[in-house]
Amino acid sequence: MATKDSFDAFVSIVRDKVNEFSENTDQPNIKIIQNELKDKFAELAKSQGYVSGEEYEALKDLAKRLEQRVSKLEELLEGPKTR
């Protein structure tokens, strides 16, 4: 659990620094650097088992639909027994 807390703290610090740097700089190259950092950070987060908000919502929706299918199958299997 300490590793997760450390990773979360690292994420927070990096986000704050990138946002602060990008807000205080008018250079056109900042977007390039920001995008590169974002890509590298996304790779690091995925390697730690994290997913994006969009991926999380898609997985949550998939899990919900699978639960509904399992419930329906369970009902169909129990149906003949109660008759």
ABEGO torsion letter per residue (X at the ends): XAAAAAAAAAAAAAAAAAAAAAAABABAAAAAAAAAAAAAAAAAAAAAGBBBAAAAAAAAAAAAAAAAAAAAAAAAAAAAAAX
